Amino acid sequence: MIDVNVSLSRYPFRRLPCDEPEALVARLRGLGVTEAWAGSFDALLHRDLAAVNARTAETCRRHGDGLLRPFGAVDPTLPDWREELRRCQEVHAMPGVRLHPGYHGYGLDVPAFAELLDEAGGRGLVVQIAVRMEDERTLHPLLKALPRTDPAPLIPLLARPSQPRVVLLNALRTVSGEPLRRLLAAGEVWVDVGMLEGLEGIKRLVAQVGIDRLLLGSHAPFYVPEAAHLQLKESALSAAQAEALTRGNARRILPAP
């Protein structure tokens, strides 16, 4: 199985279970995960993203024996974002980047975001967008003013000539129903099941939008990785649907290393 949504290092506001890379890798392997796309919690508040990305790449090399695939952090509001994007691909051999618009203070309608999508698409990089990282009610009072990320401005951008591949992480508590269907039909965009709630949530989601644009994402270690796998079991998908969700769709986005 391929988990498209895990994070390394320490969540800045509290310790989490299995937030050490050895423990996280062991838990994922125990669930049958053979590949995990890994960003870093450091990207939320650290200003030196070059150092964050270097640490992420090194952690993925040292732990997991190939299970962890590093995704770099890029902030298009910083003046050197193009150079950092280049380093992610050419220096660290990262297959994609993970953006945190809420923490970095921009919306998906700013020109710099469109430029980043074009640059990443031209380089063949996958762009993951963390639509949210937590329930805002759990945040420290000083951070409750973080802007919410609206995915809707993505729709016209997905038709650009660069044809970026976009994965929305933790988006299903922000967008659903007809807005979600329009978004998934607009281009090369997928959504993971992180933060999906409710009994047989995956089964209900498949009935609404189909299986082809859905990905397995645990949002570990913020959530225990077993949670997403329990959702998968209780939804009683067909064998073909389960294979698409847990591996096939992700492999279409990103070939095996």
C-alpha positions in Angstrom: 0.0 0.0 0.0 1.0 3.6 -0.6 0.3 6.2 2.1 0.5 9.7 0.5 0.2 11.7 3.7 2.7 11.3 6.5 4.9 13.9 8.2 8.3 13.7 9.8 9.9 15.6 12.7 7.8 17.1 15.6 4.4 18.7 15.5 5.1 22.1 17.0 2.4 22.2 19.6 2.5 18.8 21.3 4.2 15.4 21.1 2.5 12.8 19.0 2.6 9.0 19.2 5.2 7.5 16.9 6.7 10.9 16.0 10.2 9.4 15.8 11.0 8.1 12.3 11.9 4.6 13.4 8.6 4.2 15.3 6.6 5.7 12.4 8.2 3.4 9.8 7.5 0.3 12.0 3.8 1.2 12.4 3.4 1.8 8.7 5.2 -1.5 7.8 3.0 -3.3 10.3 -0.1 -2.1 8.3 1.3 -3.2 5.0 2.5 0.1 3.7 5.4 -0.2 1.4 5.7 3.5 0.4 4.9 6.7 2.2 5.1 10.3 0.8 6.7 12.3 3.6 6.7 16.0 4.3 7.9 17.7 7.5 6.1 19.3 10.4 9.1 21.7 10.5 7.7 23.3 7.3 4.8 24.9 9.3 6.7 27.4 11.3 10.4 27.2 10.4 11.6 30.0 8.2 14.7 28.2 6.8 13.0 25.8 4.4 16.2 24.8 2.8 17.4 23.4 6.1 14.0 21.7 6.6 14.2 20.0 3.2 17.8 18.9 3.7 16.7 17.2 7.0 13.7 15.6 5.4 15.8 14.1 2.6 18.4 12.9 5.1 15.8 11.3 7.4 14.2 9.5 4.4 17.6 8.2 3.4 18.5 7.0 6.9 15.2 5.4 7.9 12.7 3.0 6.3 14.9 1.3 3.7 13.2 3.1 0.8 9.7 3.3 2.4 9.8 7.0 2.9 9.8 9.3 -0.2 10.6 12.9 0.7 8.4 15.8 -0.4 10.0 19.2 0.0 8.5 22.4 1.5 8.2 25.5 -0.8 6.6 28.8 0.1 5.9 30.9 -3.0 5.7 34.1 -1.0 9.5 33.9 -0.3 11.9 35.4 -2.8 14.0 32.3 -3.3 11.2 29.8 -3.9 12.3 29.0 -7.4 15.8 28.1 -6.2 14.3 26.0 -3.4 12.1 24.1 -5.9 15.2 23.4 -8.0 17.1 22.1 -5.0 14.2 19.8 -4.0 14.4 18.1 -7.4 18.0 18.4 -8.4 19.8 18.2 -5.1 17.5 16.1 -2.9 15.9 14.0 -5.7 12.4 14.7 -4.4 9.5 13.7 -6.6 7.3 16.5 -5.4 6.6 19.3 -2.9 4.1 19.9 -0.1 2.6 23.4 0.3 1.1 24.8 3.5 -0.9 27.9 2.3 -2.6 28.4 5.7 0.5 28.5 7.7 2.5 30.5 5.1 -0.3 33.1 4.7 -1.4 33.0 1.1 -4.5 31.9 -0.8 -4.6 29.8 -4.0 -5.7 32.9 -5.9 -2.3 34.7 -5.6 -0.2 35.0 -8.8 2.9 33.5 -7.0 0.9 30.2 -6.4 0.0 30.0 -10.1 3.7 30.5 -11.0 4.7 27.8 -8.6 2.2 25.4 -10.2 3.6 26.2 -13.6 7.2 25.7 -12.6 6.5 22.5 -10.7 4.4 21.1 -13.6 7.1 22.0 -16.1 9.6 20.0 -13.9 7.2 17.1 -13.6 6.9 17.5 -9.8 3.8 16.4 -7.9 2.3 19.3 -5.9 0.7 18.4 -2.6 -1.4 21.1 -0.9 -2.2 20.7 2.8 -5.7 22.2 2.8 -5.6 22.0 6.6 -3.4 20.3 9.2 -5.7 20.2 12.2 -9.1 21.2 13.6 -8.8 25.0 14.2 -10.5 24.6 17.6 -7.4 22.7 18.9 -4.9 25.4 17.9 -3.1 27.7 20.4 -5.1 31.0 20.7 -2.3 32.9 19.0 -2.8 30.8 15.8 -6.6 30.8 15.6 -6.4 33.6 13.0 -4.7 31.3 10.4 -6.5 31.8 7.1 -8.5 28.8 5.8 -7.4 27.4 2.4 -10.2 27.5 -0.2 -9.4 24.9 -3.0 -11.9 26.5 -5.5 -9.3 28.8 -7.1 -7.5 25.7 -8.3 -10.1 24.9 -10.9 -9.0 27.3 -13.6 -5.3 26.7 -12.8 -5.5 23.0 -13.5 -6.2 23.7 -17.2 -2.9 25.5 -17.7 -0.4 24.1 -20.3 2.0 22.9 -17.6 -0.7 20.4 -16.4 0.4 20.2 -12.8 -0.5 17.0 -10.8 -2.1 18.2 -7.6 -2.9 16.2 -4.5 -5.1 17.8 -1.9 -4.3 16.6 1.6 -6.8 16.7 4.5 -9.4 18.5 2.3 -12.5 16.5 3.0 -13.6 18.5 6.0 -13.3 21.7 3.8 -14.8 20.6 0.5 -17.5 18.0 -0.3 -20.5 17.4 -2.5 -20.8 19.2 -5.8 -17.8 21.6 -5.2 -15.7 18.5 -4.7 -17.0 16.8 -7.8 -16.2 20.0 -9.8 -12.8 20.2 -8.4 -11.9 16.5 -9.2 -13.3 16.9 -12.7 -11.2 20.0 -13.5 -7.8 18.3 -14.2 -5.0 16.3 -12.7 -6.1 16.5 -9.1 -6.6 13.9 -6.4 -7.7 14.0 -2.8 -6.6 11.8 0.1 -9.0 10.3 2.8 -7.1 12.0 5.7 -9.7 13.7 8.0 -12.6 11.8 6.4 -15.1 11.1 9.2 -18.2 9.0 9.7 -19.2 5.3 9.5 -18.3 3.8 6.1 -17.0 7.2 5.1 -14.8 5.9 2.2 -17.7 3.8 0.8 -20.0 6.9 0.9 -17.3 9.0 -0.7 -16.8 6.5 -3.5 -20.5 6.6 -4.2 -20.4 10.4 -4.5 -17.2 10.9 -6.6 -16.0 7.5 -7.8 -12.7 5.8 -7.0 -10.3 7.2 -9.6 -9.3 10.4 -7.8 -9.1 9.0 -4.2 -5.9 8.2 -2.4 -5.0 6.5 0.9 -3.5 9.1 3.3 -3.3 8.5 7.1 -2.0 12.0 8.2 0.3 10.1 10.5 1.6 10.7 13.1 -0.9 13.5 13.7 -3.5 10.7 13.6 -2.5 7.2 14.5 -1.9 5.4 11.1 -4.4 2.6 12.0 -7.3 5.0 11.7 -7.3 5.3 7.9 -6.9 1.5 7.6 -9.8 0.9 9.9 -11.9 3.2 7.6 -10.8 1.1 4.7 -11.8 -2.1 6.3 -15.3 -1.0 7.5 -16.1 0.5 4.0 -16.1 -3.0 2.4 -14.9 -1.9 -1.0 -14.5 -4.3 -3.9 -11.1 -5.7 -4.6 -10.6 -3.4 -7.6 -11.7 -0.3 -5.6 -9.4 -1.2 -2.7 -6.4 -1.7 -5.0 -7.1 1.7 -6.7 -7.4 3.5 -3.4 -4.4 1.9 -1.7 -2.0 1.7 -4.6 -3.1 2.1 -8.2 -4.2 5.7 -8.2 -1.0 6.8 -6.4 1.1 4.9 -8.8 -0.5 6.7 -11.7 0.6 10.0 -10.1 4.1 8.9 -9.2 5.8 5.8 -10.7 7.8 3.5 -8.6 11.3 4.7 -7.7 
